[in-house]
Amino acid sequence: LLSSMPENFPQFFLVHLVDLLYYAGRLPVSSETPDGQLPIRDKHLMAYAEDLCRGKPLLWGYALNYLRAGGSTATGHFLETMADKYCASAVEDEQLLWKALSLLEELEMSELGRQHCWRRARLLRNSGDFLGALSWACWAVVGISPRKDMEQIAERGAAEISEFCDEMGEHDMTALLAALAPANLEESFDDCPSPALLAALAPPAAPRPLPTLPASARLYFYIQYAHCHALQHARRPVASWAPVLVKLLSHGFAPANVQLYVLKEELASALD
């Protein structure tokens, strides 16, 4: 009856009225009705969440909190759909995305959060911000703590990082090397990643530091290559960097096209 008079009883009033009746024991506690119909409480939770999602992205977070109170299968599916849309709307705004990721962590939706970290990484890569792109890619792999399947996620993530690095190298090798260049040329090659690089690869405003970098042989190669490249441009002795490059190439850490590039652009010039 009240739903038929929205001008007098808006949705926010109805959802809270129904909630009061539910906690007062005046509505069924079961999350599924015998006839398969959506429970009245969940019906109003979904309707109000849908209303909120028509507003600003900030309101979408409130919508997810209402949906998480539901108990039916339909509410759970709707929560997943709205969470995905919420993150998609926030991916271009770093501050909003952190809020969305924090909520997803509470909702135990780490895999969805990981997907949207990758979306931001690709967005930044396409805009030419390679350091920002790598930071969000690394956060997707090792920054978000999964509830299960840790080893499988880490293995798959390392492969994704390697492919991502290769894509950036093909697009603009100079920009990739600049993004990974050491802050201090005196850093040891054995200290990889250096504390400075590990800190630089944490996305801005991250809630915690990166625990480590993804176990990607390709990422390791590009970090070491960037160090060698920086030493060469600083006119440091060839012996300080060329043997490292040769060792990296001999171990097969680089794809074939990059091996050829390194031979032509770095090592050939050093031998002239």
N, C-alpha and C positions, 0 to 999 in steps of 0.2 A: 504493500500500500504506500509506504513512504517513498519507495523508489519511483513511484509514478508522479511524484511532486518534487522534482529536482530544484525548482525555483524556491521552494520553502525548506527542503531538506537536502542540501548538497551532499555529495558523495563522502566528504571528509566527516560529516556528522553521522552518516549512516554506518560507516566502517567502525567508528568508535562506539557507537551505540551497540552494534552487533558484538563488538569485542567485550563490552561490559556484560552483555547477556551471556556470552560464552563463559567468561570467568565466574559469573554468578551461578553457573550450572543450569542455565535456562536453554542452552543449545546443546545438541549432541557433541560429545567429545571425539567420537570416531572421525578419522580423516576421510573415510570413504562411506558413502551411504549405500544401503542395501540395493537400491534400484540403479546404482551407478551414476546418480546425479552428483554434481559438485556440491559439497557442503556449503550452507549459506554463508558461514564465516569466510571460507576461502573465496567464494564468489565475490564478496564485497572487498576482500583484500586485493584480489586481482583487478577489480574495477577501479579501485582507488589508485593502485600502482600505475595502471594505464593512464589515468588522469594526470598523475604526477609526471609521467614520462613525456607528456606533451609540453612540459615547461623547460626551464633551463637545465643544463646537465647536472647542476648541483642537486636539483630535486630528484634526479634519477637515483642518487644514492639513498635518499629516503625511501624511494619506491622499493628498492631491493631489501631494505630492512623490514618493510611491511610484508613483503612476499616470503621472507625467511620464516615468518611466524606461521605460515600456512603448513598444513600437514598432508595435503592430498598430492597424488602423483602429478595432476595437472598444474598445481601451484609450483611444484618443483621444476617442471619443464618450462613454465613461464618465467621463473626466476633465472634459469640458464639463458633463455632468449634475451631477457631484459639486461642481464649482466653483460652479455656480449655486445649489445647495442650501446650500453653505458660506456664501456671501454672504447668502443669504436668512435664515439663522440668526443672522447677525451684524449685520443692519441696524439693530437696536434698541440695539446696544452700540457706541458710537463707537470705543472702543479695539480691539475685535475687528474692526470693519469696516475700520479702517486696515490691520490685519494682512492681512485678506483682499484688500484692494485692492493691497497691496504684492506679494502672491503672484501675483495676476492680472497685474500688470505684468511680473513675471518670466516668466510663462507666455504673454505677448503676447496677453492676452485683454482688451484695453482696452475693447472695446465692451460686454462683460459687466460690467466695472467701472462703466462709465458708466450702465448700466441700474440698478444697485443704488444708485448715488449719487442718482439720481432717486427711487428708492423711499424712501430716507432723507429726501430733501427733502419728499416728499409726507407722510410720517409726521410730520415736524416742523410742516409747514403745518397739518395736521389737529389738532395739539395746541396751535396758537396761537403757536408760535415762528416768526414770519415772518422774522426775521433769520437764524436757523439754517437755515430752509428755503431762503432765497435763497442762502445760502453754499454749501450742498450742490448746489443747482441750477447755480450758476456753476462749481463744481468739476467737475461732470459735463460741462460744455461746454468750459471752457478749462483746467481743472486737470489732467485726464488727457491725457497725450500720446499721440495715435493714431500707429500705425505707417504709416498711409496714409490717403488720402481726407480730408486735413486740411480743405480748403476746403469739401467737401460736408458734413462733420460740423459745421463752424463755422456754415454757413448754416442747416442744420437745427436746430442748437442755439439759434441766435438766435431762431428762430420759436418754439421750445418755451419759451424764457425769457419771451418776450412774452406767450404764452398763460398761462403760470404766473403772471406778474404781474397780468394781468387777473383771473384767478380769485381771487387774494388780495384785489385791490381790491374785487371784487364781494362777497366774504365779509366783509371788515372794512377799509374804507379807512383808518380812523383808526390801526389797528394797523400797516398797511403803511407809512403816512407816518411813524409813530414809529420803525419799524425802519430807515428810510432817512434819518432826520433827521440833519443835519450835526452833528458834534461841536463845531464852532466856527462861530457865525453869521457870522463875518467871512470865511469862505471865499468865494472868487470863484466865480461861476456858470460862468466859463470853465474852471475847474479841475475837470472832471468826467470820471471820478470823482476825488475828492480822495484823496491818499495815505491819510488816516485811514479813509475809507470802503472803499477797496480792501483795507486790512488787516483791517477789521471783517468783510468779506465772504469772507475765507478761513476755512474750517471750523477749529474748534479742533484743535490738534495736527496740522495739515496739514504734510506733509513739506517743503513749499516754499511761498513766497508765490504768490498768484494773479498771473500775468503781466500780465493786463488783465481787463476785464469783457467778457462776450459783446457782440457788436455788435448789440444789440437797441435799436431806437428806442423801444420801449415802456419798457424799463428806464431808459433815459436820461430819458424823460419823468417817470417816477415819482420818480427821484432829484432832478430839478430841482423838481418839484412839492413834494416833501417839504421842500426848502430854502425855497421860497416860503412854504409853510404855517408853517414854524417862525418865519420872520421876521414873518409876520402875527401869530402868537400872542405874539411878543415885543414887539408894538406898534411895530415899526419903520415908518418912513415908507412909505406905499403905493408911492411912486415907486421904492423899492428892490427891490420884488418883483413888483408887478402887471404891468409891461411884459414881464417874462420869461414870466409865465403867458400873457399874450395872444399872445406870439410862439409859444409852444409849441402853443397851440390853433390858431393860424392855419396852422401847418405840418402839422397833422393827425397829431401824434404820439400823441394820445389817442383811444380809441374814443368813439363818439357818446355813450354813457351817462355816461362820465366827463367829457366836455366839458360836458354839462349840469350835472353835479354841481359842477364847478369854477365855472361861471358863477353858480350859485345860492349855493354855500357860501363862495366866496372873493371873487370879483370883485363880485358884487352888494352884499355887505356893505361892501366897500371904497368903493363909490360912494355909499352912504347918508350 
